[in-house]
Structures are given as structure tokens and as C-alpha cells.
Amino acid sequence: MSPRSGPAGPPLLTVDGEHVPPGGLAHLVARTARELDRAGAGPGRAAALACDHPLTAVVAALAAETTGAPLLLDGTAPARRVPPAAVVHATAAGEPVVTRAAARPLGVPEETAAVFWTSGSSGDPKAVAVSAAALAHQGRATAARMRVTAEDRLLLPLPLRHAYGYSVLSVWRTTGAHLYAESGFHLRGTLARLATEGITSLDGVPTMYRMLAAEAARDVEAARMLAALRIRGCGGDVLTPALYDDFLKATGAPLHDGYGLSEAGPNVALNAPGDVRPGTVGKLLDGVRARLAGPEREIQIASPSLMLGYLDPATGDLDRGAFTADGWLRTGDTGAVTADGWLTVGGRIKEVLVVHGETVAPTVVEDAVRAADGVTDVAVVGVRRGDRGDTVWAFVESPDADRTALAGRVAEACRRRLPPHARPRTVRVVPELPRTGSGKYDRVRLRAWAADATAAAA
């Protein structure tokens, strides 16, 4: 985003509870921009963010913007896969330091402002190249939909190197709100910020809100503080009806979920304060259009914040294969959209299970499993059995020592809530589900576990 598009006045930033004076922030940005320039970063020559420290991430974003250098966002992995001109690390004090990259930098299209990596939760991660104009539009459209102003205080316990967190940074730059950037989510730390800092907006992923809902159910003060927020943004993964209902029951206030993907900016549609339709993922943002295509009713998107294309890490070329001939983005998701712009998402086309000719959405099975006592979280995948369709596997996260008893409770919950074909044939209890860097279930790894176990048993 161009500095000229931002609001007047100094940016307000607090990192891990420590206020960053505007003058100090400006000094760090100017110094980092000079170091990037000396290292050879600039238009078409990228800088890689090689850490998650929120102060370094903010400074790196602003400094890369100043120099025109594309910013590679996903920790050290893209720094290895897309050779940058410079790498931004954090010192022990959390301040940025720039080093020149040893390898010959890859030239990327000069209109590229940032490169995000998809989560890889259902396939190989891809490098998503976006322009400054796309980032600017995303900030403006998201701020308008959520009615964010300079009076808001935005608590962000998410990494800035993923598209969701970076979109909040764009909203901050657009509105002049006060950003409270955290190194990570900690239940007590988040509640402490809500109690003392006048926070009006919280952004997080479903796993985080599941913990907050459980806390609110046993602590009326936690419930009161969560209800007092104007915005309770939930993204990064599917918000299930069960979690939505649990949070609403515990706090009396709704979560504001939406629909987005790195390739689209990321936000496409959002439920907003005072304008929520349960069962949908919200209303399309200004400037965004959606249509349904093909027999699977795939959602396709047109928006000013669409990516330039997938960046080839070997050549620097842009792959536009995800776009239709007339320029719409194929999302790979099924859904429906009303005439007035409210969007409903059915699920990933390639994640929908087919059992005995019947389609099964993993999220429906997951909600049934969560009804069993002792289930912390669950991810459902399918293992294809030739022409017989998918075998449904449920991987259950739980600290429960008696795994056999828990598996029995899961089976009973599914018998009460699901038709026979949708019930998991195998329930595997694990201490912790594998996740991607953005917090989504790593379904690729789970499918591999299920396939290996199936092969071993054959």
C-alpha cells in the first residue's frame, strides 16, 4: 500500500504489550529501508521475512513498501525456495536486521508487492504474488465492511506473515486504528489485553475461539469482555456451526466469520457487526463479484484484490492457470450466492467425500464427533477405495488417556447424529492434530497416515 493512501497522523502500534513510539517506528522503518536498498532489494528483487516477531514483521512490511521490494512472507521456507536479494531477521530485542542473501536473487515481476504461501492443507503450498493495488483495495474494502475507524483498537495474536494477519495490517494502515500485535495467542494474555487496553476488535482462528468459548462458559468476566468487543473476527479455517453456537451460548455475542483465500486478497465476504447471517460466510466486500460454475457449482471470484498469479520459484514467472479465460479466479470451493451478495460455502471440491454414491462434507462429520465428551478437536478425511468411494476416518485430538472409551463415545455420538454412510469407519485418537503454519488441519498428512494404516492392514 502506498504511504500516500494511509491516514494522516502517526501509526499507533503496541507489540506484546509494549507501546512503540511513532518516532521510534519511523526510525526503524527508515533504517531497514536503507539496509534493504544496500543489500540490493527493490522492485523485482525480493526481501524475505525470516521470522515471526511482530515488530520486525511490521517494520519489514513498511520498509519493503518504501523501497518497492516484494516481501516474501512465510518465515524461512520461501527464503529458501524463492531466492531473495535480502533477508530480514529479528535481533534478540525483536528489532529487524537485514542481511544480504548469499544466493543469486530471483527476478520477480516488478508489480509484485508481496508473496504469500498457501497453507498446503489440501495440497502442495503455492507462492501467491499480489500487487500493491490489491493490498490497498483489500485494506479499504475490509475496513469499510467492518466499519473500522481510527478509534478502534485491533488485537492481533496471529502471524503477520500469513494473508489473514497481513490483511489486518492493511486495515491498520488504511484507518489509523491502534494495532496491538502479539507474538502468539495465549489465553490469559489475550484476556489480560481485553481487560486493560480497551480493545474493540479481536482476530483469531477457530482453535483460538474454541478455547475462549470454553473459558467464557466457566468465567462470567471473560464472557463479558468477549461480548463487549465490537468485532470478533474468525478466519483461517472453517467456523463450524457447533463452534458458532457454543461461542454464542457462552458470551451472548456472535463471531464474525467470513470467506477468503490467499489468492483473493484474502477477504472475499464477511459477516460484520450488526449485519450477520448465520449459515453464511457473510456479504461480499465492495468491488467483489461471485458466480457459480459447472455442475459442482464452484465459486468463482472477480475482485480488485485478486493475485497476479502463482509465482514459479524457479523462474520467477507467473502462472495464471487458476483463472478462467475471462479473468475470474477458480476457488475450488462449492457454494451459493444470493442476488444481494450473501455467500454460502459448501466445502472444498477435492475434500468432499463420496461414500456409496453419497456426498459427505467433512465439516458435518466433524461437528458430530465434537459432540462426544472428551473431544478437544477433530479432523475428518477420506481414503479412496477404488470404485467403492471413500472410507471415512476421524482423527480426534484429546488428552484422554482411555482412547478406547473415547472412540466408543465418538461412535455413539455419530450414530445419533449422522446417517450410516457418513459415520467414520475408523476413529484414531491422537494427542495433537498436525497443523500447517497458518493453523489449519494438515489434511495431506492425515490422509497419508490413514492410507498407510489401510495399506498395512490389507
Secondary structure as GFF3:
##gff-version 3
##sequence-region A 1 458
A	DSSP	three_ten_helix	3	5	.	.	.	ID=ss1
A	DSSP	beta_strand	12	15	.	.	.	ID=ss2
A	DSSP	beta_strand	18	20	.	.	.	ID=ss3
A	DSSP	alpha_helix	22	39	.	.	.	ID=ss4
A	DSSP	beta_strand	47	49	.	.	.	ID=ss5
A	DSSP	alpha_helix	54	67	.	.	.	ID=ss6
A	DSSP	beta_strand	71	73	.	.	.	ID=ss7
A	DSSP	alpha_helix	76	81	.	.	.	ID=ss8
A	DSSP	beta_strand	86	90	.	.	.	ID=ss9
A	DSSP	beta_strand	96	100	.	.	.	ID=ss10
A	DSSP	beta_strand	112	117	.	.	.	ID=ss11
A	DSSP	beta_strand	127	131	.	.	.	ID=ss12
A	DSSP	alpha_helix	132	146	.	.	.	ID=ss13
A	DSSP	beta_strand	153	156	.	.	.	ID=ss14
A	DSSP	alpha_helix	163	175	.	.	.	ID=ss15
A	DSSP	beta_strand	178	181	.	.	.	ID=ss16
A	DSSP	alpha_helix	187	196	.	.	.	ID=ss17
A	DSSP	beta_strand	201	204	.	.	.	ID=ss18
A	DSSP	alpha_helix	206	218	.	.	.	ID=ss19
A	DSSP	alpha_helix	220	228	.	.	.	ID=ss20
A	DSSP	beta_strand	231	234	.	.	.	ID=ss21
A	DSSP	alpha_helix	241	251	.	.	.	ID=ss22
A	DSSP	beta_strand	256	260	.	.	.	ID=ss23
A	DSSP	three_ten_helix	262	264	.	.	.	ID=ss24
A	DSSP	beta_strand	267	270	.	.	.	ID=ss25
A	DSSP	beta_strand	283	284	.	.	.	ID=ss26
A	DSSP	beta_strand	289	293	.	.	.	ID=ss27
A	DSSP	beta_strand	298	302	.	.	.	ID=ss28
A	DSSP	beta_strand	309	311	.	.	.	ID=ss29
A	DSSP	beta_strand	318	319	.	.	.	ID=ss30
A	DSSP	beta_strand	329	337	.	.	.	ID=ss31
A	DSSP	beta_strand	343	348	.	.	.	ID=ss32
A	DSSP	beta_strand	353	355	.	.	.	ID=ss33
A	DSSP	beta_strand	358	360	.	.	.	ID=ss34
A	DSSP	alpha_helix	362	370	.	.	.	ID=ss35
A	DSSP	beta_strand	377	384	.	.	.	ID=ss36
A	DSSP	three_ten_helix	386	388	.	.	.	ID=ss37
A	DSSP	beta_strand	390	397	.	.	.	ID=ss38
A	DSSP	alpha_helix	403	417	.	.	.	ID=ss39
A	DSSP	three_ten_helix	420	422	.	.	.	ID=ss40
A	DSSP	beta_strand	426	430	.	.	.	ID=ss41
A	DSSP	alpha_helix	443	457	.	.	.	ID=ss42
###
